[in-house]
Every structure is written in structure tokens, then in C-alpha cells.
Amino acid sequence: MATAARVVSRLRESPTSALAAIIALARGWLTVRWYRLRGFRVRAGRNFRIFGQLKLSGPGEVIFGDDVRIDMLVTPFTHHPDARIEIGNNCFLNGTRFGCFQSIQVGDNGILAQAMLMDTNFHSTGADRHNPEAPVKVAPISLAENVWVAAQAGLLPGTRVGRNSVVGFGAVCSGEFPANVIIAGKPGHGRTSHPGAPEDTA
């Protein structure tokens, strides 16, 4: 009853935005069930909203937490049955692309723009890359709580970003980055602590 009262109140205060939210909720519910009917391994928590478009591909598992918002075209692609993309609670994905062979984890309260996250190189970096047996690098990607990844950033295999950090526009990241820093450059470096960063290194 309390939820219904809130919906009615919001409709009265801002009917256009409330209607958009209702449509996004319906699209989220229908999209997840449509993909599940087609055999995709996808789950979403409460209040999953799609304002843009969600396109899934591959045999792996995709999990969205509670209060996740999707805008623009988001493509969580998996490339192995054991692959797992996990998006935490209250995350905003805005045109984000994923290529997952093993594991990509995004912590709660993340903001991901039109960036690319790949936990595999897809091809060997050796000269024998046309050989099907050539080794290909695969390493998990992990973003801690409250990480913002700006547009055109690239997160490569093995990237780990600490809580509250920001991956700047166009940064290319590989390796481990601490909490509470702004990451910039190609390759990306944690150059400075951002204003208001708490005194922790988790």
C-alpha cells in the first residue's frame, strides 16, 4: 500500500518522469524474462530499469543487483559458459560494453559510461596468434564500491580499481589501482586523490 501511495504521489508531482520510470520498469521486467525464455542466464534484482537498450550475447551468466539503471545501448557479452558478469546494487550503466571470458565484477553504486571492459585479450599477443593453441591472456576485472568509469575508457584483463576511484575519460587501465584516486592517461595512472576522499585504502 505504501508503494502504491508513493507511485500515485510521484505521478501527481511529475507525471512525465513518473511515466518514464514506469515504462523503464516494465521494459526491465519484460527484457529479462524474454532473454530467460531464450535460454540466457540472466537475473536482475528489484527495481531494474531499462531506459535505453540491453543486448545480451553468449553462454555465460549476467547478474544485475537491485536498483540498476540501463541507458543507451549496454552489451554484457560473455564468451565462455563459466563467464560471469556481476553488477552491484544501485549501479548506472550508460552505453557500457563488456567482453567477459571469466569474471567481471562491478561493486555497488558504480557509474559506468560508454567504456569497454574486457577480461580477455581475445587473441594472443604472440606472433603465432593465428594458431588456435596460442595462449590468450584472461584475468578477472574487479571494480570496488562507488567507482566511476568515464566515457571511452578501456579496462583490460586483470584491472582492479579501489573504492571511490574515478577512471578518467579515455584512460586505458591494466593492473591494480588504489582507492580514492583519479586514474588518467594511456596507460592509466592513479595520479591524485580526489576531493573529499575518505582516509582509507580499501
N, C-alpha and C positions, 0 to 999 in steps of 0.2 A: 504493500500500500504506500509506503514512504517513497519507494522508487517511482511509482506512478505519479505521485504528487510532485516529485521533482521534475519529471518529464513535462507535466502539464504546466508547471511554473515556468520552465525554460521556453516552452512553446509560446507562452504569453509574452515573455520578455524579449525574445529574439526568434521569431518564427522561422526565418531563413536559415540561421545557423543550426537551430534545433532540427529542422527538417534534413539538413545536410548530414548531421550526426546520425539521425535515424536511418537514413539511406546507407551510410557507411557501415553501420552495424549490420544491417540486413545483407549488404554485399559481403561483409566478412563471414557471416554465418553461412551464406549460400556458397561462397567460393571454397571454403574449407570442406564442406560436405560434397561439393561437386568433385573436387580433387580426390577425396577419400573414396567416392564411388568408382573412380577410375583407377583405384589401386595405389594412389600415392600415400606415403606415410607422413602425414602432416597432422599436427594438433595445434590448437590455439586455446588460450585461456579466456577469461571473461573480458567482455568489452573490446573485442578485437574489431578494429575498424579499418575499412579499405576506402580511402578517398580517391586513390589512383587505380593502379592495376597490379595484381600479383600473378607472376608466371612461374610455375614450378617445372623442374625437369630433373630426371634421374631417379635412381633406385634407393637413395638414402633417406634419412629421417630429417624432418624440419619441424621444429617446436617453437611456438610463439607463447610468451608468457601473458599475464594479464595486462590489459590497458595498452596494448601495442597498436600503433597507428601506422598505416601504409599510405604513402603518397607517391605520385609519379609511377614509373614502372620499376618494380622491385623483382629481382630474379634470383631466388635462392636455388642454385643448381647444384646437385650432388652427382658424383661420378663414381661411386662405389656403394654397394649395399650396406657397408658398415659406416658410411659417411654420416655425420650428424651436425646439423646447424641448429644452434640453440640461441634464441633471442630472449633476453630477460624481460622483467616486468617494466611497464611504462616506458618502452622504447619507441623512438620515432625513426622510421626508415623512409628516406625520401630519394627514391631513384637508385638505391644501393644494389650492387651486383655481387654475387657470391659464386665462387667456384670451389667446391669442397670435395676432397677425396678422403679426408679423415675426420677433422673436427674444427669447427669454427664456433666460438662461444662469445656472446655479447652480454655483458653484465646489465643489471638493472639501470634504468634511467639513461640509457645511451641515446645519442643523436648521431645518425649516420646519413650523410648526404649522398651525392652522386659519386660514391667512391667504389673501388674494386677491392674485394678481399679474396685472396686465393691461398689456400694452404698447400698447393702443389704448383710446380713449375710446368706441369703438363707434358713437357718434353725434356729430354736430357740436355744438359749444358755441354756434354762431351761431343767430340767430333763424330762419334758413332751414333748420333741421335736418331738416325733412321733405322737403327737396329731395334727391333721390338724388345730385346733383352737389355737395352741400355738403361742404367739406373736413372730414376727421376726423383728429385727431391720432394719429399712430403713431410710437413711438420705442422702441428696444430697452431691455430691463431686464437688468442685469448685477449679480450678487452674487459678490463675490470669495470666496476660500477662508475656510472656518470662520466663516461668517455664521449667526447665529441669528435667525430671524424668529418672533416670538411670536404667539399667537392673536389673531384679529380685526384684525391689521394689514392695511393696504392699500398695495400698491406700484403706483404709477401709471406711465403711459408716461414713459420716459426716466430712471427711477430707476437709480442706480448706487451700490452700497454697498461700501465698502472692507473689506479682510480683517479678521477677528476682531470686527467690529462686531455690535451687537445691536439689532434693531428691536423696540422695546418693545410691550407689549400695547396694541392699538387704535391704534397710530401710523399716520398717513397720510403716505406718502412720495412726493415728486416731486423730481427733481434729483439732485445728486451729494453723497454723504456720505463722509467720510474713513474711514481705517482706525481701529480700536481705540476706537470711541466707542459710547455708548448713545444710541439715537435714540428720542425720545419726543415726544408731542404731536400736535396736529392744527392746522396741518401739522407734520410731524415735523422736529425739530431735533436735531443731534448735540450733546447737552448736556454730556456729560462723558466722559472716558476711563474705561474700566472697570478694576478692579483687575487687576494682573498683565499689563497690555497691554505688548507689546514696543515698543521705541523705533524704530518705523518708520512710514512713511506710505504704504506700497504699497497 
